[in-house]
């Protein structure tokens, strides 16, 4: 039996996924959070994710995907590779973890099907995707079709932030009553610094620029 009043959220504990978790709680009777340990240097995000889930009363499952850090060198799983502070011309930044969203969404789909859930929510955004190919709308639609075929099951991958920039994401979090939670309890920084972060990695720069723009407009 399919449970349309339940949803699975791919949940890292960062700004975008926390906003999506809050968004989902407004729309579904029951929400499950699925997080991933893939050997990320900012592993503290998993602790932040747990605290947020505990605060919101959301059941969280953490899946071990540590094999990812053995397959391809990248700055998110290798302490000896500095995170690109600017996107290189003609190539994605070195913080791209090849196949990450594909694998996360696939495992989230397997988890969801076992519970009879069709709706999977993820915080990817094409507007602020920083050159990550697996954050694009065309990829999400393609994977959605593939998962449906692979499991003969009608999944619906939902992307509330796909066409929002960071300023609009802050506005959404605020409208959901989660502004302070997103600002102070999340970890978005690639260097593993909670809240406002290190201030100079690409994730922090995007986050801060959006926050400043929203606060200026908010007054």
C-alpha positions as CSV (number, residue, x, y, z in Angstrom):
1,X,0.0,0.0,0.0
2,X,1.4,3.4,-1.0
3,X,1.5,6.1,1.6
4,X,0.9,9.5,0.0
5,X,0.9,11.2,3.4
6,X,4.5,10.2,4.0
7,X,7.8,11.4,2.5
8,X,11.5,10.7,2.6
9,X,13.9,13.7,2.7
10,X,17.5,13.4,1.7
11,X,19.0,15.2,4.7
12,X,22.6,16.4,5.1
13,X,22.0,18.9,7.9
14,X,22.9,21.8,5.7
15,X,20.9,24.9,4.8
16,X,19.1,23.5,1.8
17,X,18.2,20.1,3.2
18,X,17.0,21.6,6.4
19,X,14.8,24.0,4.5
20,X,13.4,21.0,2.6
21,X,12.8,19.1,5.8
22,X,10.8,22.0,7.2
23,X,8.9,22.3,3.9
24,X,8.1,18.6,4.0
25,X,6.8,18.7,7.6
26,X,4.3,21.3,6.5
27,X,2.9,19.0,3.8
28,X,3.1,15.4,5.1
29,X,1.8,13.6,8.1
30,X,5.1,11.7,8.5
31,X,8.5,12.6,7.3
32,X,11.6,10.4,7.4
33,X,15.1,11.8,7.0
34,X,17.9,9.7,5.3
35,X,21.5,10.9,5.8
36,X,24.7,9.6,4.3
37,X,28.2,9.1,5.8
38,X,30.5,9.1,2.8
39,X,33.7,10.1,4.5
40,X,33.1,13.8,4.1
41,X,35.6,16.1,5.7
42,X,32.6,18.1,7.0
43,X,31.3,15.0,8.8
44,X,30.1,17.2,11.7
45,X,27.1,17.8,9.4
46,X,25.8,14.4,10.5
47,X,25.8,15.5,14.1
48,X,24.0,18.7,13.1
49,X,21.5,16.6,11.2
50,X,20.8,14.4,14.2
51,X,20.2,17.4,16.5
52,X,17.8,19.0,14.0
53,X,15.9,15.7,13.6
54,X,15.7,15.3,17.3
55,X,14.4,18.8,17.7
56,X,11.8,18.3,15.0
57,X,10.8,14.8,16.1
58,X,11.8,13.3,12.7
59,X,13.1,9.7,12.4
60,X,16.6,9.7,10.9
61,X,18.5,6.9,9.3
62,X,22.2,7.3,8.5
63,X,23.5,5.1,5.6
64,X,27.2,4.2,5.2
65,X,28.4,5.3,1.8
66,X,32.1,5.5,2.7
67,X,33.1,3.7,-0.5
68,X,32.6,7.0,-2.3
69,X,35.7,8.5,-0.9
70,X,37.8,5.7,-2.4
71,X,36.5,5.9,-5.9
72,X,37.6,9.4,-7.0
73,X,39.7,12.1,-5.4
74,X,37.9,15.2,-4.4
75,X,38.2,18.0,-1.8
76,X,35.1,16.9,0.2
77,X,36.6,13.6,1.1
78,X,40.3,14.2,1.0
79,X,41.9,16.4,3.7
80,X,45.0,16.9,1.5
81,X,43.0,18.6,-1.3
82,X,42.1,22.2,-0.6
83,X,38.5,23.1,-1.5
84,X,38.4,25.3,-4.7
85,X,37.4,28.8,-3.6
86,X,36.3,29.7,-7.1
87,X,34.9,27.5,-9.8
88,X,37.6,26.5,-12.4
89,X,36.8,27.6,-15.9
90,X,35.5,24.8,-18.1
91,X,35.3,22.1,-15.4
92,X,33.3,21.5,-12.2
93,X,34.9,22.5,-8.9
94,X,37.0,19.9,-7.1
95,X,34.3,19.6,-4.4
96,X,32.2,17.5,-6.8
97,X,31.8,14.0,-5.6
98,X,31.1,12.0,-8.7
99,X,27.7,10.2,-8.6
100,X,26.9,11.4,-5.1
101,X,23.3,12.6,-5.7
102,X,22.6,9.7,-8.0
103,X,23.6,7.2,-5.3
104,X,21.9,9.1,-2.5
105,X,18.6,9.3,-4.3
106,X,18.8,5.7,-5.5
107,X,19.3,4.5,-1.9
108,X,16.7,6.9,-0.6
109,X,14.3,5.4,-3.2
110,X,15.0,1.8,-2.1
111,X,14.4,2.9,1.5
112,X,11.2,4.7,0.5
113,X,9.8,1.7,-1.4
114,X,10.2,-0.6,1.5
115,X,7.9,1.8,3.5
116,X,5.4,2.2,0.6
117,X,6.4,5.8,0.1
118,X,6.5,7.5,-3.3
119,X,7.6,11.0,-2.5
120,X,11.4,11.8,-2.1
121,X,12.5,15.3,-1.4
122,X,15.9,16.7,-2.1
123,X,17.4,20.2,-1.8
124,X,19.2,20.4,-5.1
125,X,19.1,23.7,-7.0
126,X,19.9,24.5,-10.6
127,X,19.9,28.2,-9.8
128,X,22.8,28.0,-7.3
129,X,24.3,24.7,-8.4
130,X,28.0,25.9,-8.5
131,X,28.7,23.7,-11.5
132,X,27.5,20.5,-10.0
133,X,26.0,18.4,-12.9
134,X,23.9,16.3,-10.6
135,X,22.0,19.3,-9.2
136,X,20.3,20.0,-12.6
137,X,16.6,19.6,-13.3
138,X,17.3,17.4,-16.3
139,X,19.3,15.0,-14.2
140,X,16.6,14.7,-11.5
141,X,13.9,14.1,-14.2
142,X,16.1,11.5,-15.8
143,X,16.9,9.6,-12.6
144,X,13.2,9.7,-11.6
145,X,12.3,8.0,-14.8
146,X,15.1,5.4,-14.3
147,X,14.1,4.6,-10.8
148,X,10.5,4.1,-11.8
149,X,11.6,1.7,-14.5
150,X,14.2,-0.1,-12.3
151,X,11.7,-0.8,-9.5
152,X,8.4,-0.7,-11.3
153,X,7.2,1.9,-8.8
154,X,6.0,5.4,-9.3
155,X,8.5,7.6,-7.4
156,X,8.1,11.3,-7.4
157,X,11.4,13.2,-6.7
158,X,10.4,16.6,-5.5
159,X,12.9,19.6,-5.6
160,X,11.4,22.6,-3.7
161,X,14.5,24.7,-4.2
162,X,15.3,23.9,-7.9
163,X,14.5,27.3,-9.2
164,X,15.3,29.3,-6.0
165,X,18.5,31.3,-5.4
166,X,20.0,31.4,-1.9
167,X,18.1,34.7,-1.0
168,X,14.8,33.0,-1.9
169,X,15.9,29.9,0.1
170,X,16.4,32.0,3.2
171,X,13.0,33.6,2.6
172,X,11.4,30.1,2.4
173,X,13.0,29.0,5.6
174,X,11.8,32.1,7.3
175,X,8.2,31.6,6.0
176,X,8.3,28.1,7.5
177,X,9.4,29.4,10.9
178,X,12.9,27.9,10.6
179,X,15.1,31.0,10.0
180,X,17.0,30.7,13.3
181,X,17.3,26.9,13.0
182,X,18.8,27.2,9.5
183,X,21.1,30.0,10.4
184,X,22.5,28.6,13.7
185,X,21.9,24.9,13.8
186,X,23.0,23.8,10.2
187,X,26.3,23.0,8.7
188,X,26.7,24.1,5.0
189,X,30.5,24.8,5.1
190,X,32.7,22.5,3.1
191,X,35.4,23.0,5.7
192,X,33.2,21.8,8.5
193,X,32.4,25.0,10.4
194,X,28.8,25.2,11.6
195,X,26.4,28.1,11.3
196,X,28.0,31.0,9.3
197,X,30.9,28.7,8.4
198,X,34.4,29.5,7.3
199,X,33.3,32.4,5.1
200,X,35.5,31.6,2.1
201,X,34.5,28.2,0.7
202,X,32.0,28.3,-2.2
203,X,29.1,27.1,0.0
204,X,29.7,29.8,2.6
205,X,30.0,32.5,0.0
206,X,26.7,31.5,-1.6
207,X,25.0,31.2,1.8
208,X,26.3,34.6,3.1
209,X,25.5,36.5,-0.1
210,X,21.9,35.2,0.0
211,X,21.5,35.9,3.7
212,X,22.7,39.5,3.3
213,X,20.4,40.1,0.4
214,X,17.4,38.6,2.2
215,X,18.1,40.5,5.5
216,X,18.4,43.8,3.5
217,X,15.0,43.2,1.9
218,X,13.4,41.8,5.1
219,X,14.5,44.9,7.1
